[in-house]
């Protein structure tokens, strides 16, 4: 195995872990009122779509719930 001949400066490694940059990033731009309104409308549209899909899908997820047309078709097909 390869061995180093000079000692590793552990103090330098410890300093590197807590190094902080003195360069600050530029401040973030604040969104305008139209951007905020657009984000809110998109969020409401997505939420309304998910809630609507859940409400319309709930009757089909209940056990034993059949539409009258489906029940008639099944009776007619078993009567042959």
C-alpha positions, 0 to 999 in steps of 0.5 A: 500500500502507498503511504504518505510521508508527510502528516495530514494537517487535521486542523485544516480538515476541521476548518474546511467543514465549517468554511463559510463563503463571504459572497452573498447571493443576490436577493430573490425577486418577489412575485408580482400580484399577477403571478401570485394570483396565477399560482393560486388559481392553478392550485385551486384548479388542481385541488378542485379537479382532485376533489371532483374526481374523488366525489364522482368515483366514490359511488363506483368504489362502494361494494354492491353499488350497481347502476340500474342499467348494469343490473338489467343487463346482468339479469338479461344475460343470465336468463338465456 
